Amino acid sequence: MLYGGIEAGGTKIVCAVGMGPADLRAQIHFPTTAPGETLARIIAFFQQQQLTTPLAAIGIGSFGPISTDRQAPDYGFITSTPKPGWAHTDIAGTIGRALGVPVGFDTDVNAAALGEGRWGAAQGLTTFIYLTVGTGIGGGGLSNGRLMHGLLHPEMGHIRLPHDRQADPFPGICPYHEDCLEGLASGPALKARWGVPAESLPSDHPVWALEAHYLSLACVTFICTLSPQRIILGGGVMSQSHLFPRIRQGVQALLNGYIQAPAILRQIDTYIVPPGLGSQVGVLGALALAEQAAGESS
């Protein structure tokens, strides 16, 4: 039984057909342009695949905000996104009707979390989070074996952090909150603060100590509120592998022994980790969503 997966990012679309990491039959990626053009390219790819490979379901992990409430009239829509032209776009419905298969739909980070639980760094766990730190910052995960949903979906990138303006006078770039986590620690925030892409700066540059501090504060907030069994940190900024030991040390220092769990006290190297699925985490997460949708429909 084969599935289709769509990683719908704000700048790039990745589509794939397969069953998982060991079985990807076809894959394509292209820039995210206007909704009509982008959806037409997605549909054309899967229609071509369906000529020889029947698909059981499609999974879509999308940038947002999105509507994930199945009872809502706008279920399957990208809703109030600031991305020009994409607000109130029916992405899941349009694709599902065109291809005639069940559709699993969730945020890109929830999809990535599902993929990590299915095949990656969170296998065997029931409560964990996946945080991506890149062009934006977003988070998702599972709680007691179920993807996190509620009023809407998690918006972990927009938590507020202690901001010492004497140590860091940078105001932040979030158009809604200025100095939320995304406003201070996303890739564009680092570039705006230092004037050059952060990846061009050496590992001993002050950018990384400050970045590790903000990400440590975020991890501590999630540890104290969600009690995850593991935290997975992905995205382009986290390709700077030297950030991981800094963040682990920062988390231990900020918790100051309050959380008496071996995972924090003695095993933190295996508690705060990179994605097991690497750069394919998004599209593989979408395949996991498709697998879940096929099971629900049957």
C-alpha positions as CSV (number, residue, x, y, z in Angstrom):
1,M,0.0,0.0,0.0
2,L,1.6,3.2,-1.2
3,Y,1.1,6.7,0.1
4,G,1.6,10.2,-1.1
5,G,3.3,12.9,1.0
6,I,3.3,16.7,0.6
7,E,5.7,18.9,2.6
8,A,4.0,22.3,1.9
9,G,6.5,24.9,3.1
10,G,6.3,28.6,2.7
11,T,9.2,28.7,0.2
12,K,9.3,25.1,-1.1
13,I,7.0,22.2,-1.9
14,V,8.3,18.6,-1.6
15,C,6.1,15.7,-2.9
16,A,6.9,12.0,-2.6
17,V,5.3,8.6,-3.1
18,G,6.3,5.6,-1.0
19,M,5.9,3.7,2.2
20,G,8.6,5.3,4.4
21,P,12.3,6.0,4.6
22,A,13.4,2.7,3.1
23,D,10.9,2.9,0.2
24,L,10.6,6.3,-1.6
25,R,9.5,5.6,-5.2
26,A,9.3,9.1,-6.6
27,Q,10.0,12.6,-5.3
28,I,9.9,16.2,-6.6
29,H,10.4,19.6,-5.2
30,F,9.7,23.1,-6.5
31,P,9.2,26.7,-5.2
32,T,6.0,27.7,-3.5
33,T,4.4,30.2,-5.8
34,A,0.8,31.4,-6.1
35,P,-1.8,29.0,-4.7
36,G,-3.4,28.0,-8.1
37,E,-0.1,27.3,-9.8
38,T,1.3,25.5,-6.8
39,L,-1.7,23.2,-6.2
40,A,-1.9,22.5,-9.9
41,R,1.8,21.3,-9.9
42,I,1.1,19.1,-6.8
43,I,-2.0,17.5,-8.4
44,A,-0.2,16.9,-11.7
45,F,2.6,15.1,-10.0
46,F,0.3,12.7,-8.1
47,Q,-2.0,12.2,-11.1
48,Q,1.0,11.1,-13.1
49,Q,2.0,8.7,-10.3
50,Q,-1.5,7.3,-10.1
51,L,-1.3,6.1,-13.7
52,T,1.0,3.3,-12.5
53,T,0.7,3.4,-8.7
54,P,-2.6,3.5,-6.9
55,L,-2.3,5.6,-3.8
56,A,-4.1,4.7,-0.5
57,A,-4.0,8.2,0.9
58,I,-2.3,11.6,0.7
59,G,-0.7,13.3,3.7
60,I,-0.1,17.1,3.8
61,G,2.1,18.8,6.3
62,S,1.5,22.5,5.7
63,F,2.8,25.9,6.8
64,G,0.2,27.8,8.6
65,P,-1.8,28.8,10.5
66,I,-4.2,26.1,9.3
67,S,-7.6,24.8,10.3
68,T,-7.3,21.2,11.7
69,D,-10.8,21.0,13.3
70,R,-12.7,18.4,11.2
71,Q,-16.0,19.9,12.3
72,A,-15.1,23.5,11.1
73,P,-16.3,24.7,7.8
74,D,-12.8,25.7,6.9
75,Y,-11.1,22.4,7.8
76,G,-8.2,21.8,5.5
77,F,-7.6,25.5,4.8
78,I,-4.5,27.6,5.3
79,T,-6.1,30.4,7.3
80,S,-4.6,33.7,8.4
81,T,-1.1,33.2,7.0
82,P,0.9,36.4,6.3
83,K,2.2,34.7,3.1
84,P,0.8,36.8,0.3
85,G,-2.1,35.3,-1.6
86,W,-2.3,32.1,0.5
87,A,-4.8,33.2,3.3
88,H,-8.0,31.2,3.2
89,T,-6.8,28.7,0.7
90,D,-8.5,25.2,0.7
91,I,-5.4,23.1,0.2
92,A,-6.6,19.7,1.6
93,G,-10.0,19.8,0.0
94,T,-8.6,20.9,-3.4
95,I,-6.1,18.1,-3.5
96,G,-8.4,15.4,-2.0
97,R,-11.1,16.1,-4.6
98,A,-8.7,16.1,-7.5
99,L,-7.0,12.8,-6.5
100,G,-10.0,11.0,-5.0
101,V,-8.2,9.6,-2.0
102,P,-8.4,10.2,1.8
103,V,-6.2,13.1,3.0
104,G,-4.4,13.6,6.3
105,F,-3.8,17.2,7.0
106,D,-1.8,18.9,9.8
107,T,0.9,21.5,10.4
108,D,4.3,20.8,9.0
109,V,5.8,20.5,12.5
110,N,3.1,18.1,13.7
111,A,3.7,16.0,10.6
112,A,7.4,16.0,11.2
113,A,6.8,14.9,14.8
114,L,4.6,12.0,13.6
115,G,7.3,10.9,11.2
116,E,9.9,11.0,14.0
117,G,7.7,8.9,16.1
118,R,7.1,6.4,13.3
119,W,10.6,6.0,12.0
120,G,13.0,8.5,13.6
121,A,14.3,9.8,16.9
122,A,11.1,9.4,18.9
123,Q,10.3,5.8,18.2
124,G,8.6,4.1,21.2
125,L,7.7,7.4,22.8
126,T,4.2,8.7,23.4
127,T,4.9,12.3,24.5
128,F,7.5,14.4,22.8
129,I,8.0,17.6,20.8
130,Y,9.6,18.5,17.5
131,L,10.8,22.1,17.2
132,T,12.1,23.5,13.9
133,V,14.4,26.5,14.0
134,G,14.9,28.0,10.5
135,T,13.1,30.6,8.4
136,G,10.5,30.6,11.2
137,I,10.2,28.6,14.4
138,G,7.4,26.2,14.9
139,G,6.7,23.2,17.2
140,G,4.4,20.2,17.3
141,G,4.4,16.8,18.8
142,L,2.5,14.0,20.4
143,S,0.9,13.9,23.8
144,N,-0.1,10.4,25.1
145,G,0.2,9.1,21.6
146,R,-2.0,11.7,19.9
147,L,-0.9,14.7,17.8
148,M,-1.3,18.0,19.7
149,H,-4.5,19.9,18.9
150,G,-6.8,22.0,20.9
151,L,-8.2,25.5,20.4
152,L,-6.1,25.5,17.2
153,H,-2.7,23.9,16.9
154,P,0.5,24.6,18.8
155,E,2.3,27.8,18.1
156,M,5.5,27.1,20.0
157,G,7.5,29.7,18.0
158,H,5.5,32.6,19.5
159,I,6.1,32.0,23.2
160,R,7.4,35.0,25.0
161,L,10.9,34.9,26.5
162,P,12.8,36.9,29.1
163,H,14.6,39.5,27.0
164,D,17.5,41.3,28.6
165,R,17.6,44.4,26.4
166,Q,20.9,45.5,27.9
167,A,22.6,42.3,26.9
168,D,20.6,42.1,23.6
169,P,19.1,45.4,22.5
170,F,17.8,43.8,19.3
171,P,14.0,44.4,19.3
172,G,13.0,41.2,17.4
173,I,11.4,40.8,14.0
174,C,8.1,39.1,14.6
175,P,5.4,41.4,13.0
176,Y,3.0,40.4,15.8
177,H,5.1,40.2,18.9
178,E,8.6,41.5,18.0
179,D,10.6,39.6,20.6
180,C,8.9,36.3,20.9
181,L,11.0,33.1,20.3
182,E,10.7,33.4,16.5
183,G,11.3,37.1,16.6
184,L,14.6,36.6,18.4
185,A,16.0,33.2,17.4
186,S,14.8,32.4,13.8
187,G,17.2,32.5,10.9
188,P,16.0,35.8,9.6
189,A,16.2,37.3,13.2
190,L,19.9,36.2,13.4
191,K,20.6,37.8,10.0
192,A,18.7,41.0,11.0
193,R,20.6,41.3,14.2
194,W,24.1,40.7,12.8
195,G,23.8,41.9,9.3
196,V,24.9,38.7,7.6
197,P,23.5,35.1,7.4
198,A,24.3,33.4,10.7
199,E,25.7,30.3,8.9
200,S,28.6,32.5,7.7
201,L,29.6,33.3,11.2
202,P,32.2,31.1,13.1
203,S,31.2,28.8,15.9
204,D,32.9,31.1,18.5
205,H,30.9,34.2,17.4
206,P,28.6,35.7,20.1
207,V,25.6,34.9,17.9
208,W,25.7,31.2,19.0
209,A,25.8,31.8,22.8
210,L,22.8,34.0,22.5
211,E,21.0,31.6,20.2
212,A,21.6,28.7,22.6
213,H,20.4,30.8,25.5
214,Y,17.1,31.6,23.8
215,L,16.5,28.0,22.7
216,S,17.4,26.8,26.2
217,L,14.8,29.1,27.7
218,A,12.2,27.7,25.2
219,C,13.1,24.1,25.9
220,V,12.7,24.7,29.7
221,T,9.3,26.2,29.1
222,F,8.2,23.1,27.1
223,I,9.7,20.8,29.7
224,C,7.8,22.4,32.5
225,T,4.5,22.7,30.7
226,L,4.3,19.6,28.4
227,S,6.8,17.2,30.2
228,P,8.0,15.6,26.9
229,Q,10.0,12.4,27.0
230,R,12.3,13.9,24.3
231,I,12.9,17.1,22.5
232,I,13.9,17.0,18.9
233,L,15.4,20.2,17.4
234,G,15.5,20.5,13.6
235,G,15.5,23.1,10.9
236,G,18.3,25.0,9.2
237,V,19.7,26.8,12.2
238,M,20.1,23.5,14.0
239,S,22.5,22.3,11.3
240,Q,25.0,24.2,13.5
241,S,25.7,21.0,15.6
242,H,27.7,22.9,18.2
243,L,24.4,24.4,19.4
244,F,23.3,21.1,20.9
245,P,25.8,20.8,23.8
246,R,25.3,24.5,24.6
247,I,21.5,24.1,24.7
248,R,21.8,20.9,26.8
249,Q,24.0,22.7,29.3
250,G,21.7,25.7,29.3
251,V,18.7,23.6,30.0
252,Q,20.3,21.9,33.0
253,A,21.5,25.3,34.4
254,L,18.1,26.9,34.0
255,L,16.2,24.0,35.6
256,N,18.8,24.0,38.4
257,G,17.9,20.5,39.6
258,Y,14.2,21.1,39.8
259,I,13.2,18.3,37.4
260,Q,14.6,15.2,39.1
261,A,14.5,12.9,36.0
262,P,17.4,10.9,34.8
263,A,16.8,12.0,31.2
264,I,17.6,15.6,32.3
265,L,20.2,15.0,35.0
266,R,22.3,12.2,33.5
267,Q,21.1,11.4,29.9
268,I,20.5,14.8,28.4
269,D,22.7,14.0,25.3
270,T,19.9,11.6,24.3
271,Y,17.1,13.8,25.5
272,I,17.7,16.9,23.4
273,V,18.5,15.5,19.9
274,P,18.5,16.2,16.2
275,P,15.9,14.6,13.9
276,G,16.5,11.0,13.1
277,L,15.1,11.5,9.7
278,G,17.4,14.4,8.8
279,S,16.4,16.7,6.0
280,Q,13.7,14.3,4.8
281,V,11.7,14.7,8.1
282,G,9.0,16.9,6.5
283,V,8.0,14.8,3.6
284,L,8.4,11.5,5.5
285,G,6.1,13.1,8.2
286,A,3.6,13.7,5.5
287,L,3.8,10.1,4.5
288,A,3.1,9.2,8.1
289,L,0.0,11.4,8.0
290,A,-1.1,9.6,4.9
291,E,-0.6,6.2,6.5
292,Q,-2.7,7.5,9.5
293,A,-5.5,8.8,7.2
294,A,-5.6,5.5,5.3
295,G,-6.1,3.6,8.6
296,E,-8.8,5.9,9.7
297,S,-10.7,5.7,6.4
298,S,-10.7,1.9,6.5
